[in-house]
Amino acid sequence: MTNQDAQTPPEPPQAPQADEETIAALERLAPRARQVLVTGVTLIVLGTAALTIMAVSTVVSIVPIGIVLILGAIFEMGVGHHAQGGPDGPVNAWHKAGSMLAFTGLVAALAPVLPSIVFTTLAGLALMAAGWIRLRATSFTPLRQKSAIVPVAASVSILIGVLLVTRWSGDNLVAAGNLLALELVATGWGFVGLGLTLSRLRRN
């Protein structure tokens, strides 16, 4: 080893880089920050309505919960459409997460005819995937511009998925329905946080 090599400090480890499409999608969404905020509020309202349904209805109310989740998925995929950059643009994180949420809604709508373990496993895995996709989508945003609501909401989605997969709710469809309704509320808050993040990105 030469003296020059000995005096050269080691290079610091490289920080993970966001994929270019995620960065481009966030930039395309920035002008629509207000619409993303409205989407978040809408999902919170839908989730609150779902919780109300579970509180006043019978166990069969898991079916309308599935329908509400599918409606929420449509809103999320609408955000993905705005982030796509044209009909030929690549599928982005909100398309994928919305698809997972729609699948969860479909499974919930079929819950009365599915074995309980199949329902909770499929719904839980889909929510874990959706939460991870949302978490990763904004994980590379500069910290000073990022709203803390986004990773917290995504983490709540992952936690709800874990609770379903581990059968915390058991065979109780009402408990499972409440978890799914809370997922929609968490997703809504995540979009509120994303809207705030996009507003900060737009100003910089």
Residue frames as qw, qx, qy, qz and C-alpha x, y, z in Angstrom:
[[0.000, 0.889, 0.458, 0.000, 0.00, 0.00, 0.00],
 [0.414, 0.414, -0.020, 0.811, 1.42, 3.41, -0.98],
 [0.155, -0.252, -0.436, 0.850, 1.41, 6.47, 1.27],
 [0.283, -0.025, -0.258, -0.924, -1.16, 8.07, -1.05],
 [0.552, -0.281, -0.712, -0.332, -3.50, 5.10, -0.64],
 [0.435, -0.313, -0.692, 0.484, -3.05, 5.19, 3.12],
 [0.048, -0.223, -0.239, 0.944, -3.93, 8.89, 3.28],
 [0.330, -0.155, -0.489, -0.792, -7.01, 8.63, 1.06],
 [0.440, -0.012, 0.617, -0.653, -10.12, 8.40, 3.25],
 [0.194, 0.233, 0.937, 0.175, -12.55, 5.64, 2.38],
 [0.248, -0.215, -0.387, -0.862, -15.53, 6.69, 0.31],
 [0.433, 0.025, 0.571, -0.697, -18.76, 6.93, 2.29],
 [0.300, 0.272, 0.909, 0.099, -21.44, 4.38, 1.43],
 [0.130, -0.135, -0.438, -0.879, -23.77, 5.50, -1.31],
 [0.439, 0.197, 0.509, -0.714, -27.33, 6.37, -0.29],
 [0.415, 0.348, 0.828, 0.145, -30.03, 4.39, -2.05],
 [0.086, 0.171, -0.311, -0.931, -31.27, 6.11, -5.18],
 [0.581, 0.414, 0.476, -0.514, -34.90, 6.42, -6.13],
 [0.501, 0.264, 0.692, 0.448, -35.83, 4.99, -9.48],
 [0.070, -0.054, 0.254, 0.963, -36.23, 7.66, -12.13],
 [0.252, -0.434, -0.681, -0.534, -39.87, 6.82, -12.80],
 [0.396, -0.637, -0.595, 0.291, -40.87, 7.37, -9.16],
 [0.253, -0.398, -0.057, 0.880, -39.18, 10.78, -9.19],
 [0.057, -0.100, -0.507, -0.854, -40.86, 11.67, -12.49],
 [0.308, -0.544, -0.749, -0.219, -44.25, 10.50, -11.17],
 [0.341, -0.619, -0.435, 0.558, -43.91, 12.71, -8.08],
 [0.143, -0.250, 0.183, 0.940, -42.99, 15.66, -10.28],
 [0.169, -0.289, -0.660, -0.672, -46.03, 15.06, -12.47],
 [0.371, -0.613, -0.696, 0.043, -48.25, 14.90, -9.38],
 [0.322, -0.246, -0.299, 0.864, -46.86, 18.10, -7.83],
 [0.157, -0.121, -0.207, -0.958, -49.20, 20.45, -9.79],
 [0.597, -0.364, -0.535, -0.475, -52.12, 18.32, -8.59],
 [0.213, 0.101, -0.749, 0.619, -51.24, 18.51, -4.90],
 [0.430, -0.038, 0.289, -0.855, -54.66, 19.93, -4.02],
 [0.786, 0.054, -0.375, -0.489, -56.44, 17.11, -5.85],
 [0.567, 0.107, -0.780, 0.240, -54.34, 14.56, -3.97],
 [0.075, -0.080, 0.593, -0.798, -55.35, 16.23, -0.71],
 [0.651, 0.018, -0.005, -0.759, -59.02, 16.01, -1.74],
 [0.741, 0.104, -0.641, -0.170, -58.53, 12.34, -2.56],
 [0.307, 0.112, -0.784, 0.527, -57.11, 11.79, 0.91],
 [0.344, -0.017, 0.401, -0.849, -60.06, 13.52, 2.59],
 [0.742, 0.076, -0.309, -0.590, -62.48, 11.48, 0.44],
 [0.644, 0.092, -0.755, 0.079, -60.83, 8.23, 1.52],
 [0.042, 0.073, -0.689, 0.720, -60.99, 9.29, 5.18],
 [0.567, 0.029, 0.124, -0.814, -64.72, 9.95, 4.76],
 [0.774, 0.109, -0.523, -0.340, -65.21, 6.56, 3.08],
 [0.456, 0.118, -0.805, 0.360, -63.27, 4.81, 5.83],
 [0.196, -0.040, 0.534, -0.821, -65.28, 6.59, 8.53],
 [0.710, 0.061, -0.137, -0.688, -68.49, 5.58, 6.75],
 [0.693, 0.125, -0.707, -0.063, -67.23, 1.98, 6.67],
 [0.174, 0.080, -0.767, 0.613, -66.57, 2.08, 10.42],
 [0.466, 0.016, 0.260, -0.846, -70.12, 3.39, 10.92],
 [0.754, 0.097, -0.462, -0.457, -71.49, 0.55, 8.81],
 [0.536, 0.089, -0.806, 0.236, -69.67, -1.98, 10.97],
 [0.041, -0.069, 0.614, -0.785, -71.01, -0.33, 14.14],
 [0.529, 0.136, 0.256, -0.798, -74.68, -0.34, 13.18],
 [0.753, 0.244, -0.397, -0.465, -75.04, -3.38, 10.92],
 [0.944, -0.209, 0.232, -0.110, -74.76, -7.14, 11.18],
 [0.611, -0.396, 0.575, 0.373, -71.82, -9.40, 10.38],
 [0.653, 0.490, 0.503, 0.282, -72.87, -9.50, 6.71],
 [0.114, 0.978, 0.020, -0.173, -71.81, -5.83, 6.48],
 [0.537, -0.426, 0.516, 0.514, -68.33, -7.05, 5.48],
 [0.544, 0.466, 0.585, 0.381, -69.73, -7.08, 1.92],
 [0.172, 0.959, 0.173, 0.144, -70.36, -3.30, 1.70],
 [0.450, -0.766, 0.316, 0.333, -66.95, -2.80, 3.33],
 [0.638, 0.003, 0.586, 0.500, -65.48, -4.58, 0.31],
 [0.364, 0.761, 0.432, 0.318, -67.41, -2.29, -2.02],
 [0.164, -0.982, 0.028, 0.086, -66.14, 0.79, -0.16],
 [0.589, -0.493, 0.463, 0.441, -62.57, -0.52, -0.42],
 [0.574, 0.350, 0.563, 0.482, -62.97, -0.93, -4.18],
 [0.134, 0.948, 0.238, 0.163, -64.22, 2.67, -4.41],
 [0.402, -0.844, 0.246, 0.255, -61.15, 3.76, -2.45],
 [0.670, -0.126, 0.548, 0.485, -58.96, 1.78, -4.83],
 [0.450, 0.702, 0.428, 0.348, -60.49, 3.62, -7.78],
 [0.096, -0.995, 0.026, 0.004, -59.53, 6.95, -6.20],
 [0.569, -0.604, 0.440, 0.345, -55.99, 5.70, -5.56],
 [0.638, 0.181, 0.577, 0.478, -55.59, 4.45, -9.12],
 [0.259, 0.915, 0.269, 0.154, -56.88, 7.84, -10.27],
 [0.299, -0.880, 0.294, 0.223, -53.86, 9.38, -8.57],
 [0.648, -0.201, 0.615, 0.400, -51.74, 6.81, -10.38],
 [0.538, 0.640, 0.472, 0.279, -53.30, 7.85, -13.68],
 [0.062, 0.998, -0.014, 0.021, -52.31, 11.49, -13.09],
 [0.442, -0.714, 0.491, 0.233, -48.78, 10.36, -12.20],
 [0.837, 0.161, 0.483, 0.201, -48.48, 8.16, -15.27],
 [0.096, -0.588, 0.377, 0.709, -47.67, 10.86, -17.79],
 [0.485, 0.366, -0.478, -0.635, -49.90, 9.64, -20.60],
 [0.927, 0.012, 0.078, -0.366, -51.63, 6.39, -21.61],
 [0.845, 0.358, -0.366, 0.157, -48.34, 4.85, -22.68],
 [0.091, -0.707, 0.547, -0.438, -46.59, 5.70, -19.40],
 [0.432, 0.102, -0.876, 0.187, -45.34, 2.92, -17.13],
 [0.640, -0.597, -0.458, -0.153, -47.35, 1.52, -14.24],
 [0.108, 0.570, -0.448, 0.680, -46.45, 3.42, -11.07],
 [0.114, 0.044, -0.834, 0.538, -46.66, 2.87, -7.32],
 [0.425, 0.129, 0.379, -0.812, -50.22, 4.17, -6.97],
 [0.709, 0.173, -0.468, -0.498, -51.47, 1.89, -9.73],
 [0.505, 0.120, -0.842, 0.149, -49.92, -1.06, -7.92],
 [0.030, 0.032, 0.708, -0.705, -51.10, -0.09, -4.44],
 [0.557, 0.134, 0.055, -0.818, -54.57, 0.69, -5.79],
 [0.680, 0.134, -0.642, -0.326, -54.70, -2.73, -7.44],
 [0.318, 0.029, -0.859, 0.400, -53.79, -4.35, -4.12],
 [0.261, 0.103, 0.474, -0.835, -56.53, -2.35, -2.38],
 [0.660, 0.152, -0.268, -0.685, -59.06, -3.36, -5.06],
 [0.575, 0.089, -0.813, -0.035, -58.07, -7.00, -4.61],
 [0.062, -0.032, -0.758, 0.648, -58.57, -6.61, -0.85],
 [0.476, 0.137, 0.164, -0.853, -62.02, -5.16, -1.50],
 [0.684, 0.138, -0.554, -0.454, -62.92, -8.06, -3.79],
 [0.419, 0.032, -0.868, 0.264, -61.78, -10.58, -1.18],
 [0.141, 0.078, 0.576, -0.801, -63.78, -8.74, 1.50],
 [0.601, 0.131, -0.122, -0.779, -66.90, -8.75, -0.70],
 [0.743, 0.097, -0.620, -0.231, -66.50, -12.53, -1.08],
 [0.036, -0.384, 0.764, -0.517, -65.67, -13.08, 2.60],
 [0.707, -0.102, 0.373, -0.593, -69.05, -14.65, 3.50],
 [0.950, 0.239, -0.041, -0.197, -68.41, -17.50, 1.04],
 [0.532, 0.561, -0.577, 0.263, -64.67, -17.90, 1.65],
 [0.777, -0.344, -0.427, 0.310, -63.02, -19.87, 4.44],
 [0.304, -0.950, -0.035, 0.068, -62.05, -17.40, 7.14],
 [0.640, -0.482, 0.339, 0.493, -58.35, -18.25, 6.93],
 [0.534, 0.368, 0.477, 0.593, -58.35, -17.69, 3.15],
 [0.030, 0.921, 0.290, 0.260, -60.05, -14.30, 3.54],
 [0.422, -0.885, 0.103, 0.167, -57.71, -12.99, 6.23],
 [0.696, -0.251, 0.409, 0.534, -54.57, -14.34, 4.56],
 [0.468, 0.498, 0.452, 0.573, -55.31, -12.93, 1.12],
 [0.060, -0.948, -0.211, -0.230, -56.54, -9.58, 2.44],
 [0.567, -0.763, 0.143, 0.274, -53.61, -9.28, 4.85],
 [0.674, -0.076, 0.409, 0.611, -50.96, -10.06, 2.25],
 [0.327, 0.685, 0.399, 0.515, -52.51, -7.58, -0.20],
 [0.230, -0.963, -0.097, -0.100, -52.54, -4.81, 2.43],
 [0.666, -0.548, 0.255, 0.438, -48.95, -5.53, 3.44],
 [0.585, 0.230, 0.441, 0.641, -47.93, -5.24, -0.22],
 [0.113, 0.853, 0.327, 0.391, -49.91, -2.01, -0.70],
 [0.437, -0.891, 0.006, 0.123, -48.40, -0.46, 2.42],
 [0.682, -0.323, 0.345, 0.558, -44.87, -1.37, 1.36],
 [0.463, 0.492, 0.437, 0.593, -45.41, 0.04, -2.15],
 [0.077, -0.940, -0.211, -0.256, -46.71, 3.35, -0.73],
 [0.594, -0.741, 0.122, 0.287, -43.89, 3.53, 1.78],
 [0.667, -0.095, 0.402, 0.620, -41.24, 2.99, -0.87],
 [0.380, 0.725, 0.414, 0.399, -42.83, 5.43, -3.32],
 [0.027, -0.940, 0.017, -0.340, -41.93, 8.45, -1.21],
 [0.815, -0.497, -0.029, 0.297, -39.06, 7.05, 0.86],
 [0.647, 0.072, 0.137, 0.747, -36.50, 8.95, -1.23],
 [0.039, 0.883, 0.240, 0.401, -38.20, 12.34, -0.98],
 [0.302, 0.400, -0.417, 0.758, -35.93, 14.91, 0.77],
 [0.351, -0.394, -0.744, 0.409, -36.66, 14.83, 4.51],
 [0.028, -0.272, -0.234, 0.933, -37.28, 18.59, 4.75],
 [0.393, 0.050, -0.364, -0.843, -40.08, 18.27, 2.18],
 [0.423, -0.158, -0.876, -0.168, -41.61, 15.01, 3.35],
 [0.587, -0.447, 0.098, -0.668, -44.69, 14.85, 5.53],
 [0.111, -0.280, 0.906, -0.297, -44.29, 12.36, 8.40],
 [0.723, 0.132, 0.338, -0.588, -47.91, 11.28, 7.84],
 [0.711, 0.432, -0.437, -0.342, -46.97, 9.33, 4.70],
 [0.394, 0.296, -0.858, 0.145, -44.64, 6.71, 6.24],
 [0.299, -0.062, 0.718, -0.625, -46.82, 6.44, 9.36],
 [0.737, 0.253, 0.106, -0.618, -49.95, 5.75, 7.28],
 [0.679, 0.392, -0.591, -0.190, -48.13, 3.22, 5.12],
 [0.134, 0.269, -0.878, 0.373, -46.79, 1.51, 8.23],
 [0.540, 0.045, 0.509, -0.669, -50.33, 1.30, 9.64],
 [0.795, 0.327, -0.237, -0.453, -51.43, -0.45, 6.43],
 [0.494, 0.358, -0.786, 0.098, -48.60, -2.96, 6.82],
 [0.153, -0.167, 0.780, -0.584, -49.50, -3.50, 10.49],
 [0.712, 0.150, 0.231, -0.646, -53.16, -4.11, 9.63],
 [0.744, 0.367, -0.501, -0.247, -52.03, -6.63, 7.02],
 [0.250, 0.309, -0.856, 0.330, -49.89, -8.40, 9.61],
 [0.425, -0.048, 0.600, -0.676, -52.82, -8.52, 12.06],
 [0.809, 0.253, -0.041, -0.529, -55.02, -10.11, 9.39],
 [0.638, 0.396, -0.659, -0.044, -52.40, -12.64, 8.28],
 [0.148, 0.212, -0.845, 0.468, -51.71, -13.67, 11.88],
 [0.449, -0.459, -0.703, -0.305, -55.49, -13.97, 12.40],
 [0.061, 0.038, -0.511, 0.857, -55.64, -11.48, 15.24],
 [0.519, -0.035, 0.001, -0.854, -59.34, -11.06, 14.42],
 [0.399, 0.017, 0.898, -0.185, -59.89, -14.82, 14.38],
 [0.138, 0.373, 0.837, 0.376, -63.16, -15.77, 12.68],
 [0.034, 0.719, 0.458, -0.522, -64.82, -12.51, 13.68],
 [0.419, 0.510, 0.452, 0.600, -65.78, -10.77, 10.44],
 [0.131, -0.961, -0.224, -0.091, -66.83, -7.64, 12.31],
 [0.539, -0.698, 0.226, 0.414, -63.32, -7.25, 13.78],
 [0.577, 0.052, 0.518, 0.629, -61.80, -7.90, 10.35],
 [0.224, 0.774, 0.456, 0.379, -64.18, -5.37, 8.79],
 [0.291, -0.944, -0.046, 0.151, -63.14, -2.75, 11.34],
 [0.590, -0.417, 0.393, 0.570, -59.49, -3.36, 10.45],
 [0.457, 0.375, 0.557, 0.583, -60.28, -2.92, 6.74],
 [0.006, 0.929, 0.324, 0.177, -62.17, 0.30, 7.45],
 [0.455, -0.807, 0.146, 0.348, -59.20, 1.58, 9.47],
 [0.620, -0.028, 0.480, 0.620, -56.98, 0.72, 6.51],
 [0.288, 0.703, 0.452, 0.467, -59.03, 3.05, 4.32],
 [0.256, -0.962, -0.090, 0.037, -58.76, 5.84, 6.91],
 [0.613, -0.530, 0.325, 0.488, -54.99, 5.30, 7.12],
 [0.545, 0.284, 0.511, 0.601, -54.69, 5.37, 3.33],
 [0.085, 0.900, 0.338, 0.262, -56.65, 8.62, 3.26],
 [0.403, -0.880, 0.112, 0.225, -54.30, 10.22, 5.77],
 [0.675, -0.172, 0.444, 0.564, -51.41, 8.95, 3.67],
 [0.394, 0.579, 0.451, 0.554, -52.75, 10.86, 0.68],
 [0.177, -0.975, -0.131, -0.034, -53.23, 13.96, 2.82],
 [0.578, -0.634, 0.307, 0.412, -49.56, 13.65, 3.74],
 [0.606, 0.172, 0.515, 0.582, -48.63, 13.06, 0.10],
 [0.196, 0.859, 0.354, 0.312, -50.54, 16.17, -0.91],
 [0.345, -0.922, 0.086, 0.153, -48.61, 18.21, 1.66],
 [0.662, -0.315, 0.452, 0.509, -45.35, 16.69, 0.40],
 [0.499, 0.486, 0.502, 0.513, -46.22, 17.57, -3.19],
 [0.014, -0.977, -0.192, -0.096, -47.06, 21.14, -2.18],
 [0.476, -0.764, 0.287, 0.328, -43.58, 21.49, -0.67],
 [0.642, 0.014, 0.550, 0.534, -41.97, 19.95, -3.75],
 [0.353, 0.758, 0.436, 0.335, -43.84, 22.39, -5.95],
 [0.162, -0.986, -0.016, 0.046, -42.58, 25.38, -3.98],
 [0.531, -0.608, 0.447, 0.384, -38.94, 24.26, -4.35]]
